[in-house]
Every structure is written in structure tokens, then in C-alpha cells.
Amino acid sequence: MLSMDVLGWLVPWEFSPALVLMFVVGIVLFIRGARVHRVSAARQWLFWLGIVVLYLSLHTRIDYYAERLFFAHRLQHLVLHHLGPLLIMGAYPGQVMRAGLPMPLRLWLKNFRLTPFGRLTQAVLTNKILVPFMFVFLVVVWLIPSVQFYSMLDWRLYRLMNWSVVISGFLYWNLILDRRPSPPAVLSPGARILSPVITMVPQMVVGAVITFTEYDLYPIFDLCGRAIPGMSAVTDQAIGGLTMWILAGFVEVFGLLFALGTLMRLSGKGRLPGKNRPAPVPAIGVAGT
């Protein structure tokens, strides 16, 4: 009976062939690439854990509760926007997955990156201002009550909402978890520490406002049928606001601490700007010359 209950939770609430295909392609590329590049056990664990939590959040019965409880919806987005992308990008899968591509595709990708459109695409996807802005914007904009109302009713908007926060999460943590000095990294080591502080503040403010609002901001969850009978809208809303206010902040603090560790490591190796030149060696004179 217990095994049947577990399997019931794993059955997709709304089956998506495109979503399954994306997971399969990503997994196959990582496995193929791991045969070419040495991938430590820690990196493999981060990748697989990130894949599991993303899949569970997107394509199981958890999605049913995310559509019918505001706090479950916020927990889902905590995984989609913060935790899942952070875990996967912490595995540094880019080089590994490129190595997993068939050779013709690898050559095409290499040539594409040299074209003007390829350089423009890369510049946009790694822009040090646009990416952090979109990371925050795509959390806050979907919480506007009218936007949330229509996005929960229209399956196309609902999927756009979920995928937009996932993609923005990948792009953001790609910048923050970069272990290289700048250049070639887009953000300087100091900016990688400062950025999570800046991006977490508006999210915490919005979470606090939602938490302390004493009327129902999101009646759509009553309209759809709140999944926990007897839970009031204000209680559901307060728990969801706390999730955004506190738990999301914890994840960003982890990213900040990781960036701080990168700064200390680069500083210790003399790879920071102004510290990469060896100190001059004083001349030693010989008496009588």
C-alpha cells in the first residue's frame, strides 16, 4: 500500500512530453560527457540532486498542490528558481554536457559562438545587469495578484511562469558560482558576493508584505479549491510569504558564502586584479663592489 502511495505521488499531474524530453536530453549529455571529463563525486551528486528536485517539483503530483495552495506554490518556486538551478550549476555541467554532444553539434556550437549573433546571444545571457534584474523581476512580477490570477487559470501562462523562473535561475547562478577571476568571468569576485545581497532584498520585502497582509491577495486558490480543507486564505498566504522571505534568503546566503570562498581562494593564489604580479625581489649587493 505504501509503495502504491509513493508511485501515486510520482505520477505527473499534467503530463508534458516536452518537459520529459528536456530532462532526458540533459541527463544523456551529462552521462556522455562524464565519460570524457573527470567529474568528481561531489559534482555528480549536486547534478543528480538538482535534477531530482526539479523533476519532482515540475512533473509529479506536487504540481497539483502548487496549483491549490499558495504556500505549496511558493515552495515549488523556491526549488525552481533558487535551489534546483543552484545545485545543478554548482556541478559545473556546461563543459561536461558540451563534451556529450555529437561531434557535428559541438563543431556547430563552436562556430556559432564566433558569429555576431552568437556573440550577441552570449552577451545577453551573461549580462551582469540584465541577468540579476530578470532573476528578481521574474519572481516578483508573477506575484502581482492580477498576473497570478490569470497565470493559474491559463496552462500556457502557467508553464511560461514556471519555465521563466527556472531559466532565470540557471542564468543567475551561472554568474554567481563562477570560480574564475574577472576576466574571463563576467562578474568580479566582489560583485559575486554583493549581487545576492542586492537580489535578496526585494524578494524579502515582497515576502514580508505578503506575510503581514491580513486579507486574501490570491483568491484564485479558493476558486481552484484549496487543497487543505479548513486552512484559511490568510494562513496559507502567511506561510507562503515566510517561505519567500526566509527560506529563499537562506539559499541566496549560501550562494553569497560560496562567492566569498571563491574570493578568498583567488586572493590566496594572487589571482585578483592588482595581486597577480609577483612582488619585486630586492637586489642583494656584494660588499666592496
Solvent accessible surface area in square Angstrom, and as a share of the most:
residue,aa,sasa,rsa
1,M,183,0.82
2,L,139,0.69
3,S,72,0.47
4,M,128,0.57
5,D,74,0.38
6,V,78,0.45
7,L,101,0.50
8,G,33,0.31
9,W,118,0.41
10,L,79,0.39
11,V,90,0.52
12,P,40,0.25
13,W,87,0.30
14,E,74,0.33
15,F,129,0.54
16,S,10,0.06
17,P,91,0.57
18,A,60,0.46
19,L,9,0.05
20,V,47,0.27
21,L,112,0.56
22,M,112,0.50
23,F,21,0.09
24,V,75,0.43
25,V,73,0.42
26,G,12,0.12
27,I,46,0.23
28,V,69,0.40
29,L,29,0.14
30,F,2,0.01
31,I,73,0.37
32,R,103,0.38
33,G,0,0.00
34,A,33,0.26
35,R,192,0.70
36,V,98,0.56
37,H,59,0.26
38,R,208,0.76
39,V,13,0.07
40,S,37,0.24
41,A,71,0.55
42,A,67,0.52
43,R,61,0.22
44,Q,66,0.29
45,W,193,0.68
46,L,60,0.30
47,F,3,0.01
48,W,83,0.29
49,L,87,0.43
50,G,0,0.00
51,I,22,0.11
52,V,73,0.42
53,V,29,0.16
54,L,7,0.03
55,Y,66,0.25
56,L,57,0.29
57,S,8,0.05
58,L,17,0.09
59,H,3,0.01
60,T,1,0.01
61,R,87,0.32
62,I,64,0.33
63,D,10,0.05
64,Y,46,0.17
65,Y,62,0.24
66,A,0,0.00
67,E,23,0.10
68,R,48,0.18
69,L,4,0.02
70,F,3,0.01
71,F,37,0.16
72,A,14,0.10
73,H,0,0.00
74,R,13,0.05
75,L,70,0.35
76,Q,3,0.01
77,H,5,0.02
78,L,24,0.12
79,V,27,0.15
80,L,0,0.00
81,H,2,0.01
82,H,5,0.02
83,L,60,0.30
84,G,0,0.00
85,P,0,0.00
86,L,11,0.05
87,L,19,0.10
88,I,10,0.05
89,M,32,0.14
90,G,12,0.12
91,A,0,0.00
92,Y,68,0.26
93,P,7,0.04
94,G,35,0.34
95,Q,106,0.47
96,V,2,0.01
97,M,47,0.21
98,R,101,0.37
99,A,9,0.07
100,G,0,0.00
101,L,34,0.17
102,P,62,0.39
103,M,107,0.48
104,P,98,0.61
105,L,92,0.46
106,R,88,0.32
107,L,94,0.47
108,W,150,0.53
109,L,48,0.24
110,K,132,0.56
111,N,89,0.45
112,F,50,0.21
113,R,102,0.37
114,L,119,0.59
115,T,55,0.32
116,P,102,0.64
117,F,133,0.56
118,G,2,0.02
119,R,134,0.49
120,L,105,0.52
121,T,41,0.24
122,Q,85,0.38
123,A,58,0.45
124,V,66,0.38
125,L,79,0.39
126,T,31,0.18
127,N,61,0.31
128,K,114,0.48
129,I,131,0.66
130,L,73,0.36
131,V,6,0.03
132,P,17,0.11
133,F,118,0.49
134,M,59,0.26
135,F,0,0.00
136,V,22,0.13
137,F,85,0.35
138,L,27,0.13
139,V,6,0.03
140,V,43,0.25
141,V,31,0.18
142,W,23,0.08
143,L,8,0.04
144,I,80,0.41
145,P,59,0.37
146,S,65,0.42
147,V,47,0.27
148,Q,0,0.00
149,F,62,0.26
150,Y,135,0.51
151,S,0,0.00
152,M,19,0.08
153,L,94,0.47
154,D,40,0.21
155,W,150,0.53
156,R,156,0.57
157,L,64,0.32
158,Y,10,0.04
159,R,82,0.30
160,L,102,0.51
161,M,0,0.00
162,N,7,0.04
163,W,66,0.23
164,S,17,0.11
165,V,0,0.00
166,V,2,0.01
167,I,93,0.47
168,S,6,0.04
169,G,0,0.00
170,F,55,0.23
171,L,45,0.22
172,Y,0,0.00
173,W,0,0.00
174,N,59,0.30
175,L,7,0.03
176,I,1,0.00
177,L,4,0.02
178,D,22,0.11
179,R,98,0.36
180,R,118,0.43
181,P,17,0.11
182,S,27,0.17
183,P,118,0.74
184,P,85,0.53
185,A,5,0.04
186,V,61,0.35
187,L,13,0.07
188,S,49,0.32
189,P,5,0.03
190,G,38,0.37
191,A,33,0.25
192,R,1,0.00
193,I,34,0.17
194,L,102,0.51
195,S,12,0.08
196,P,0,0.00
197,V,61,0.35
198,I,105,0.53
199,T,4,0.02
200,M,22,0.10
201,V,78,0.45
202,P,49,0.31
203,Q,3,0.01
204,M,60,0.27
205,V,85,0.49
206,V,35,0.20
207,G,0,0.00
208,A,23,0.18
209,V,89,0.51
210,I,6,0.03
211,T,18,0.11
212,F,138,0.58
213,T,21,0.12
214,E,152,0.68
215,Y,145,0.55
216,D,47,0.24
217,L,32,0.16
218,Y,7,0.03
219,P,74,0.47
220,I,1,0.01
221,F,1,0.00
222,D,78,0.40
223,L,119,0.59
224,C,41,0.25
225,G,34,0.33
226,R,32,0.12
227,A,26,0.20
228,I,68,0.35
229,P,123,0.77
230,G,87,0.84
231,M,43,0.19
232,S,58,0.38
233,A,19,0.15
234,V,58,0.34
235,T,64,0.37
236,D,0,0.00
237,Q,4,0.02
238,A,24,0.19
239,I,67,0.34
240,G,0,0.00
241,G,0,0.00
242,L,71,0.36
243,T,8,0.05
244,M,8,0.03
245,W,67,0.24
246,I,78,0.40
247,L,74,0.37
248,A,6,0.05
249,G,6,0.06
250,F,133,0.55
251,V,22,0.13
252,E,1,0.00
253,V,59,0.34
254,F,112,0.47
255,G,0,0.00
256,L,31,0.16
257,L,101,0.50
258,F,58,0.24
259,A,0,0.00
260,L,67,0.33
261,G,36,0.35
262,T,2,0.01
263,L,48,0.24
264,M,127,0.57
265,R,61,0.22
266,L,0,0.00
267,S,41,0.27
268,G,71,0.68
269,K,128,0.54
270,G,22,0.21
271,R,107,0.39
272,L,19,0.10
273,P,97,0.61
274,G,60,0.57
275,K,114,0.48
276,N,99,0.51
277,R,189,0.69
278,P,124,0.78
279,A,84,0.65
280,P,127,0.80
281,V,134,0.77
282,P,106,0.66
283,A,105,0.81
284,I,160,0.81
285,G,71,0.68
286,V,106,0.61
287,A,103,0.80
288,G,91,0.88
289,T,146,0.85
